[in-house]
Amino acid sequence: MNKFPFLLIFSIFLTIFHTNAQDITNQLYETYEKYKEPTLGERRIKHIDIQPLLNRYKNNPKFKVKKVGSSIGGKSLSLVSIGNGDTDVFL
């Protein structure tokens, strides 16, 4: 069994994926200041800090915000959804 064709295709895939991933990373870095959420200025976000933002999203008809569970400490875990379509993207 010759593994060369598989390795060649896999190598091409990795090259393309790496190039696209690098492009996306660069685009995110370049547009960060434009799209960052100004109310979240610290590196670590506490539950109390994000609640006003979640409440703002709840009041916006473009977003769906629902409680999906609780943390070990008893704090709510929310899912924020926007848009529709066949492909789900989780961030």
C-alpha atoms as an extended CHARMM CRD file, in Angstrom:
* protein
*
        91  EXT
         1         1  MET       CA              0.0000000000        0.0000000000        0.0000000000  PROA      1               0.0000000000
         2         2  ASN       CA              1.5220000000        3.2980000000       -1.1260000000  PROA      2               0.0000000000
         3         3  LYS       CA              1.0540000000        6.1210000000        1.3940000000  PROA      3               0.0000000000
         4         4  PHE       CA              2.5540000000        8.7710000000       -0.8860000000  PROA      4               0.0000000000
         5         5  PRO       CA             -0.7590000000       10.0580000000       -2.4070000000  PROA      5               0.0000000000
         6         6  PHE       CA             -2.3100000000       10.3760000000        1.0530000000  PROA      6               0.0000000000
         7         7  LEU       CA              0.7200000000       12.1940000000        2.4470000000  PROA      7               0.0000000000
         8         8  LEU       CA              0.8230000000       14.5210000000       -0.5470000000  PROA      8               0.0000000000
         9         9  ILE       CA             -2.8650000000       15.4380000000       -0.2480000000  PROA      9               0.0000000000
        10        10  PHE       CA             -2.5360000000       15.8150000000        3.5160000000  PROA      10              0.0000000000
        11        11  SER       CA              0.5010000000       18.1000000000        3.0980000000  PROA      11              0.0000000000
        12        12  ILE       CA             -1.3710000000       20.2850000000        0.5950000000  PROA      12              0.0000000000
        13        13  PHE       CA             -4.3590000000       20.4780000000        2.9670000000  PROA      13              0.0000000000
        14        14  LEU       CA             -2.1450000000       21.5360000000        5.8710000000  PROA      14              0.0000000000
        15        15  THR       CA             -0.4710000000       24.2090000000        3.7610000000  PROA      15              0.0000000000
        16        16  ILE       CA             -3.8120000000       25.6630000000        2.6320000000  PROA      16              0.0000000000
        17        17  PHE       CA             -5.3120000000       25.4420000000        6.1310000000  PROA      17              0.0000000000
        18        18  HSD       CA             -2.2850000000       27.1010000000        7.7180000000  PROA      18              0.0000000000
        19        19  THR       CA             -2.3600000000       29.9410000000        5.1650000000  PROA      19              0.0000000000
        20        20  ASN       CA             -6.1100000000       30.5230000000        5.6710000000  PROA      20              0.0000000000
        21        21  ALA       CA             -5.7870000000       30.3040000000        9.4560000000  PROA      21              0.0000000000
        22        22  GLN       CA             -2.9530000000       32.8290000000        9.3550000000  PROA      22              0.0000000000
        23        23  ASP       CA             -5.0470000000       35.1950000000        7.1960000000  PROA      23              0.0000000000
        24        24  ILE       CA             -7.9980000000       34.9460000000        9.5900000000  PROA      24              0.0000000000
        25        25  THR       CA             -5.7500000000       35.5260000000       12.5960000000  PROA      25              0.0000000000
        26        26  ASN       CA             -4.2460000000       38.6140000000       10.9500000000  PROA      26              0.0000000000
        27        27  GLN       CA             -7.6960000000       39.9820000000       10.0680000000  PROA      27              0.0000000000
        28        28  LEU       CA             -8.9190000000       39.4950000000       13.6440000000  PROA      28              0.0000000000
        29        29  TYR       CA             -5.8500000000       41.2190000000       15.0450000000  PROA      29              0.0000000000
        30        30  GLU       CA             -6.1580000000       44.1490000000       12.6290000000  PROA      30              0.0000000000
        31        31  THR       CA             -9.8710000000       44.7480000000       13.3690000000  PROA      31              0.0000000000
        32        32  TYR       CA             -9.7780000000       44.1270000000       17.1330000000  PROA      32              0.0000000000
        33        33  GLU       CA            -10.0040000000       47.7900000000       18.1330000000  PROA      33              0.0000000000
        34        34  LYS       CA            -12.9610000000       48.3340000000       15.8190000000  PROA      34              0.0000000000
        35        35  TYR       CA            -15.0600000000       45.4430000000       17.1620000000  PROA      35              0.0000000000
        36        36  LYS       CA            -13.9640000000       44.9370000000       20.7670000000  PROA      36              0.0000000000
        37        37  GLU       CA            -16.5620000000       45.2520000000       23.5050000000  PROA      37              0.0000000000
        38        38  PRO       CA            -15.5690000000       48.3880000000       25.4650000000  PROA      38              0.0000000000
        39        39  THR       CA            -17.3440000000       47.3100000000       28.6640000000  PROA      39              0.0000000000
        40        40  LEU       CA            -15.0360000000       44.2950000000       28.9930000000  PROA      40              0.0000000000
        41        41  GLY       CA            -11.6020000000       45.7990000000       29.4790000000  PROA      41              0.0000000000
        42        42  GLU       CA             -9.8730000000       43.2330000000       31.6460000000  PROA      42              0.0000000000
        43        43  ARG       CA             -8.2040000000       40.0310000000       30.5180000000  PROA      43              0.0000000000
        44        44  ARG       CA            -10.3110000000       37.9700000000       32.8970000000  PROA      44              0.0000000000
        45        45  ILE       CA            -14.0380000000       38.5200000000       32.7850000000  PROA      45              0.0000000000
        46        46  LYS       CA            -16.0590000000       37.8840000000       35.9270000000  PROA      46              0.0000000000
        47        47  HSD       CA            -19.6720000000       36.7610000000       35.9340000000  PROA      47              0.0000000000
        48        48  ILE       CA            -20.8230000000       40.0670000000       37.4290000000  PROA      48              0.0000000000
        49        49  ASP       CA            -19.0100000000       41.9970000000       34.6690000000  PROA      49              0.0000000000
        50        50  ILE       CA            -20.7270000000       40.1980000000       31.8050000000  PROA      50              0.0000000000
        51        51  GLN       CA            -24.3010000000       40.2680000000       33.1690000000  PROA      51              0.0000000000
        52        52  PRO       CA            -25.0830000000       43.8380000000       31.9910000000  PROA      52              0.0000000000
        53        53  LEU       CA            -23.8790000000       42.8970000000       28.5060000000  PROA      53              0.0000000000
        54        54  LEU       CA            -26.0460000000       39.7600000000       28.4910000000  PROA      54              0.0000000000
        55        55  ASN       CA            -29.0370000000       41.8230000000       29.6250000000  PROA      55              0.0000000000
        56        56  ARG       CA            -28.4060000000       44.2580000000       26.7840000000  PROA      56              0.0000000000
        57        57  TYR       CA            -28.3690000000       41.3610000000       24.3130000000  PROA      57              0.0000000000
        58        58  LYS       CA            -31.6120000000       39.9860000000       25.8070000000  PROA      58              0.0000000000
        59        59  ASN       CA            -33.2980000000       43.2780000000       24.9370000000  PROA      59              0.0000000000
        60        60  ASN       CA            -32.0150000000       43.2400000000       21.3460000000  PROA      60              0.0000000000
        61        61  PRO       CA            -34.3340000000       41.2930000000       18.9910000000  PROA      61              0.0000000000
        62        62  LYS       CA            -31.3620000000       40.1560000000       16.8620000000  PROA      62              0.0000000000
        63        63  PHE       CA            -30.0600000000       37.9910000000       19.7140000000  PROA      63              0.0000000000
        64        64  LYS       CA            -31.4460000000       35.0240000000       21.6110000000  PROA      64              0.0000000000
        65        65  VAL       CA            -30.1050000000       34.6720000000       25.1500000000  PROA      65              0.0000000000
        66        66  LYS       CA            -31.0730000000       31.6900000000       27.2380000000  PROA      66              0.0000000000
        67        67  LYS       CA            -29.8070000000       30.0940000000       30.3980000000  PROA      67              0.0000000000
        68        68  VAL       CA            -28.3640000000       26.6880000000       29.5840000000  PROA      68              0.0000000000
        69        69  GLY       CA            -27.0710000000       25.6630000000       32.9810000000  PROA      69              0.0000000000
        70        70  SER       CA            -25.2350000000       26.6310000000       36.1130000000  PROA      70              0.0000000000
        71        71  SER       CA            -21.5730000000       26.5780000000       37.0550000000  PROA      71              0.0000000000
        72        72  ILE       CA            -20.2260000000       24.5710000000       39.9810000000  PROA      72              0.0000000000
        73        73  GLY       CA            -20.4320000000       27.8180000000       41.9600000000  PROA      73              0.0000000000
        74        74  GLY       CA            -24.1180000000       28.2040000000       41.1010000000  PROA      74              0.0000000000
        75        75  LYS       CA            -23.7060000000       31.0360000000       38.5850000000  PROA      75              0.0000000000
        76        76  SER       CA            -25.8230000000       31.0060000000       35.4450000000  PROA      76              0.0000000000
        77        77  LEU       CA            -24.3550000000       29.8710000000       32.1300000000  PROA      77              0.0000000000
        78        78  SER       CA            -25.9250000000       31.5510000000       29.1190000000  PROA      78              0.0000000000
        79        79  LEU       CA            -26.0070000000       30.7840000000       25.4220000000  PROA      79              0.0000000000
        80        80  VAL       CA            -26.1070000000       33.7870000000       23.1020000000  PROA      80              0.0000000000
        81        81  SER       CA            -27.2850000000       33.0710000000       19.5550000000  PROA      81              0.0000000000
        82        82  ILE       CA            -27.5160000000       35.2740000000       16.4920000000  PROA      82              0.0000000000
        83        83  GLY       CA            -28.5350000000       34.5140000000       12.9340000000  PROA      83              0.0000000000
        84        84  ASN       CA            -29.8070000000       31.3180000000       11.3900000000  PROA      84              0.0000000000
        85        85  GLY       CA            -28.8430000000       28.8120000000        8.7570000000  PROA      85              0.0000000000
        86        86  ASP       CA            -27.6340000000       25.2960000000        8.2210000000  PROA      86              0.0000000000
        87        87  THR       CA            -24.1940000000       25.8130000000        9.7940000000  PROA      87              0.0000000000
        88        88  ASP       CA            -23.7370000000       26.3740000000       13.5170000000  PROA      88              0.0000000000
        89        89  VAL       CA            -20.6320000000       28.2650000000       14.6210000000  PROA      89              0.0000000000
        90        90  PHE       CA            -19.6430000000       28.0750000000       18.2710000000  PROA      90              0.0000000000
        91        91  LEU       CA            -17.4120000000       30.8120000000       19.6880000000  PROA      91              0.0000000000
